[in-house]
Amino acid sequence: MSYNIIFTKNYTKRATRFFKKHPDLIGQYEKTLKLLELNPQHPSLGLHPLKGKLKDLHSVSINIGYRITIELFIHKKTIVPVYIGTHDEVYR
């Protein structure tokens, strides 16, 4: 069963700015979203819960240097992307 990804207005703005700087990552990003919809637990996503001030979020990998933080609602099969950026940017 697939998950539903809900894009907020704030996330869409962040992603638009991100892809103006990194258009070469669009293909990898689209693949990441497809995998998230089908199976958030897919090993290549590296899904893991965050700690500290980000404890309500999870993180998935676009590639080795870039991440997406998400809110993951397993019981509702819903994923809400929160932030996209480099490893250091999303974890600050």
C-alpha positions in Angstrom: 0.0 0.0 0.0 1.4 3.4 -0.9 1.8 6.5 1.1 0.4 10.0 0.4 2.9 12.8 0.2 1.5 16.2 1.2 3.5 19.3 0.1 3.0 22.4 2.2 3.4 25.9 0.7 6.5 26.5 2.8 8.2 23.3 1.7 7.3 24.0 -2.0 9.0 27.4 -1.7 12.1 25.8 -0.1 12.3 23.1 -2.7 11.9 25.6 -5.6 14.9 27.7 -4.2 16.9 24.5 -3.6 16.4 23.3 -7.2 17.4 26.7 -8.6 20.8 26.1 -7.0 20.9 22.3 -7.6 19.0 21.4 -10.8 21.3 18.4 -11.3 19.5 16.7 -8.3 16.0 16.8 -9.7 16.2 13.2 -11.0 17.5 11.8 -7.7 14.8 13.8 -5.8 12.0 12.4 -8.0 13.3 8.9 -7.4 13.4 9.5 -3.7 9.8 10.7 -3.7 8.7 7.7 -5.7 10.4 5.3 -3.2 8.9 7.2 -0.3 5.4 6.8 -1.7 5.9 3.1 -2.3 7.9 2.1 0.7 9.4 4.6 3.2 11.4 1.7 4.7 13.3 1.1 1.4 17.0 0.6 2.4 18.3 3.2 -0.1 16.3 6.0 1.6 18.1 5.6 4.9 14.9 6.5 6.8 15.7 7.3 10.4 14.1 9.2 13.3 15.9 12.4 14.4 16.7 13.4 18.0 16.9 16.6 20.1 15.0 19.6 18.8 14.1 17.6 15.6 12.7 14.6 17.5 9.3 14.8 15.8 10.9 14.4 12.3 12.5 11.7 10.3 15.2 12.0 7.6 15.7 10.4 4.2 18.6 10.6 1.8 18.4 12.0 -1.7 22.1 11.1 -2.0 25.2 11.0 0.2 25.2 14.8 0.7 21.5 15.8 0.6 18.6 15.0 2.8 14.9 15.7 3.2 13.4 15.9 6.7 9.9 14.6 6.9 6.9 14.2 9.2 5.9 10.5 8.9 2.4 9.4 10.0 2.5 5.7 9.6 -1.1 5.0 10.8 -2.5 7.5 8.2 0.0 6.5 5.5 1.0 10.2 5.1 4.3 11.9 4.6 4.8 15.7 4.9 8.2 17.0 3.6 9.5 19.7 5.9 13.0 20.7 4.7 15.4 19.9 1.9 19.1 20.7 1.9 22.6 19.5 2.7 23.2 17.2 5.7 24.3 20.2 7.8 21.4 22.4 6.7 18.6 20.0 7.5 20.0 19.1 10.9 20.6 22.5 12.4 
